[in-house]
Amino acid sequence: MQKRPLGRSGLSIAPLVLGGNVFGWTADEATSHRVLDAFVAGGFDCIDSADVYSAWVPGHTGGESETVLGTWLKARGRRDDVTIATKVGMWPARPGLSAKNIVEACEDSLRRLKTDYIDLYQSHRDDAETPQDETAEAFDRLVKAGKVRALGASNFDAARLGSALDVAAHKGAARYYSLQPAYNLMDRGIEGPLLDLCIEREVAVISYYGLASGFLTGKYRTPDDYGKSPRGGGMKKHLESDKGPRVLAALDAVAAETGATQAQVSLAWVMARPGLTAPIASATSVAQLEELMGAARLSLSDAQMTRLNEASA
């Protein structure tokens, strides 16, 4: 499987990233470990987490995802086989991108992950209250200390990402080499200035919500389907829009032509879009993961891409 570069960071990853947001939440530790085993056995390597996962869940405090991933790394001895990505800045216990918070949060993440270094350390969201030069200097110290290999950002707009890149360049500091935004057939909002900037400045795009919280799996067709998952209530906005049924119809047609599932077609579309490096997808079972990994082996024709592009415009 051909890997894709993360900008000019020196890192490269397979074209599908495993989302760790479910680890220790909707997937317990044993299930999460089985999913991780299957992911690596399938030829994939990048696993995305964050310190804040699963702080929003009653009975959880945050850090659970990193902890589960850390126990797997220690038990399997697979550290050199995987690219570990995690984030800082959104957890209420560790908010913002101040130098103090970044350094302390990194130490906490390293401890939970049971590793000496993080491959891709990402600002989880922009922090307008902290000067960007302070943030850049803190991240740069972590890179120079060998605790972080490369830096990324998440949920930045074009203006703030551009200024962060400029600040790092001016200081000769380590810069962001990736961006993690929402992107899928129902949400193409990054197209335009933000995606253009990423392409121009060689920032790899690793997108989340590749399946629009499950809508693009095709299992939500009528209001009766809302109860199929805890996220089902969020499907109403898609089903009642003009775009939602149009996208589902296009997915159904392409799925029938390729023999793939709607989820596989949706992720394959993201993988084939200009400027996109890899989508993130989460799985709560090995069977679900096997389906998602099949997207990386699916090649869509120009006609099929055009049909999906037009339906989702």
N, C-alpha and C positions, 0 to 999 in steps of 0.2 A: 504494500500500500504506500503510495507516494505521500510523503509528508510535505507540509506547507510551512514556509518560514514565518516567524513572528517578527515582521519588519526586518531590521538589520541587527536584531538582538543576538544573533547566533543560535537562537533556539528555533526548533521546528516541531510541528505537531501533526498527528493524523487528522483527517478532515472531520472528525466528530469528537466533541468534548463531553465528558461525563459530568453532569451536574450533581454536586454533592449536597444540594439543599435538602434532599430527602433523608440523608443519613442521620440516624438517631431520631427521626421524626416519623414519617410514614413508612420508612424502612428501618427495622431494628438493626442492631449491630451484626447479627449473624446473617441476615438477608443482605445487608449492605456489603459484607465481605464476599458473599457469593457473587453479587453483581460486579464487584471490583475484579474478582478473579476472572469472570467471564469477559469482562471488558478488555483486560490485558491479553487474555488468551485469544481474543478476536483480532489482535493486531493494533489496538488503539493504545494511547499513552497519556493523554492529558486529562487531569481530574480537577475540577473547579470547586472551590469551597469559599467560605468566608467566616470570619470570627462571629458574626451576628447570627448565623444559622444555629439553632432554631429558637432564638430568643422570644419570638412572638407567640410561641406555643405555650398554653397553660402548663405549668409544671416543669418547664424548661428555663434555663438561664442564659443560653447562648454558648457557643463553643462546642456544641455536641457534634456537629458535622466534622470539624477538625479532629476531635477526639476519636471518633469512629475511624476516620481515615488513618490516624496515627497508630491505632491498635492494629489495623490491617498491615500497614507498612512494617511494623515491628514483627508481626507474626509471620509475614511472608518473605521478608527480606528483599523486597522488590524496589527499593528506593531508586536504584540506578536505571530502572526500566520505565519509570514514569516521570511525567512533568507535572509538578504540583503547583496549582495556582490558588491563591487565597487573597483575601481583601481586608482592608482596614477602613474605618471611618463612619460606618453606619450603625454599629452596635451602641445602644444607649449607655452601656457600661464603658465603652471606649469611643466616644464620639469625636468626629472631626479629624483634621489633617495637620494638627500642630506637631512640631518636632517631638515634643515629649510623648504625645499619644502614639505617634507612628513607631517610635523606638520601643516603647513599652508593649504596645500591641504586637509588634513583631516577635519579641521575646516570648510572649504568651502563646502566640501561634506556633512558634518553633517547639515549645514545650508540649503543646497538645498534639502536634503532628509527629512528635518523636523523631525529629530530623535536625540536622545542623544548618540546613539552608532551604529557602523557598525559591522555586524556579521562576515564578511570575507573581510578584507582589503588586496588588492593584488598589488604587484609591477607589473605594466603593461608590462614592459620589463626591461631587464637587463641594468644597468648603470655602464659601466666599468670605468667611470671617478670618481666615488665616492667610497671611501673605503667601503667594505662590513661591517666593524665593525661600521662605522658611521650610515649606513642604519639600521643595526640590533638594535643599541641602540635607534634610533628614534622610530622605530616600537615598541620596548619593552616598552618605556615610554607611548605610546598610549594604549597598552594593560593594563599596570598597572594602568593607569588613568581611565580605564573602558570605554574608547571611542571606543575601538576595542576589539572584542571577540577572533578572530583568524586571522592568517596571511596566505596569499597565494602568489604565484608567477605566472607569465605568460611569455611565450616566453623566457624561460631560457634554455640553453643547459645543458647537464649532468655535465660538469666540473664546471660551475658557480653555478648551483643549489647545487651540492655537497659541494662546498666551502662555500656557504651561510649557509647551514645546520651546517657545522663544526664550522663556526664563532659563530653562535648563541649558539651552545652547549658549546663552550669554554668560552663564556661570561655568560652562564646561562641565556640567553635572550630568549624571545619568538621566535619561529622558524616558518618557512613556513610549513603549514600542507596540502597545496594543490598546484597543478600546473595546469595552463590552457594553453594547447598547441593545435595546429591544429591537427585533427585526423578524418579520415573518410575512406571510401572504396577506394577513389582515392589517399589518402595521409596517409600512414602508417609510416611516417618518424620517429615517436617517438619510434617505436619498436627497441629494442636493448639497448644500454647503458642508455638512458634517462628513458625509461619505467622500465627497470630493477632496476635502482636507486630508482625510486618512490616506487616500490613494496618493495624493501629491507628496505628503510627508512620510510615506512608508510606515504607516501605523496599521498593524494587522487588526481586522475586525472579527471578534469572537462574539457572536450574537446570542442573546438569551431569548426566552419565550418563542423558540422556533416553531412550536406547535400551538401558539396562542392559547396557552393554559389548557390545551386538550381539544379545543374547538376543531383544529385541523386534523385530528384523528378521524373525523367523520362520525363520531358516535353521538354527537348532539344534533338532532334533526328537528325535534319538536319540543314544546315546553315540557312534555312528559319525560324528556331525557335529562332535565336539570338535576334530578335526584341521583344521577349515576355516579357522582363524585362530590367531594366537598367544594370543588370549584364550579360545579354545575350552574350555580346561580349566576355566575358571571358570563354565561353563554348567551343570555337574553339579548345583550346589546349587539352581538354578532348576528344572531338569527333574525332579529327584527330590522336589521339594516338591509339596504339594497345589495351591498357588497357580499355579505355572508353567504346567502344562498348561491350567488353567482360563483364564488370561489369554490364552494362545495361541489357544484356541478362540474367545474373544470377539473377539480381533483378526482372526482368519480370517473370522468372520461379518461384522464391520463392513467389512473390506476388500472382501469380495465385494459387499456392498450399495453401496459407494461407488465401486468401481472403482479404489481407491487401494491402495498397498502397506501391509504391516503397519508398516513404519517410518514412513510418512507418518501413519497413523492414530495411532500411539504419540505422535508429536510434536504432532499436532493436539490430542490429548487434553490434553497438558501446557499448550499455549497457551490452551485453553479453561477451565482450572481457575481457581477464584477465587484472586486474589492473585498469580498467576503472570504475569510480564512476558514472558519468552521463555526457551526452552530453548537450550542450547548443543549443537551437533552438529558432529562432525568429519568431513571427507571426504578421501580419498586419491586421488580422481580427479574429473574434471568430471562424468562420468556419475553417480557416486555423489552428488555435490552436487546435481545437477539433481533427483534423486529427493527428497532431503531438503528442498529449497526448495519442492517441491510441497506439503509439509505446510501451509505458510502460506496456500495457496489452498483448503484443504480445510475445509469447515464440517460438523461433526458434529451430528446431530439430538439432541434431548433424550433420545430413546429409546436412541440409540447411546451417548451419554455415560453413561446409567444402566447400560447393559449392561457397559460397561468399568469403571465405578465398582464395581459389585457383584462383578465377577470379580476385581478387584484389592484388594478390601477385606481 
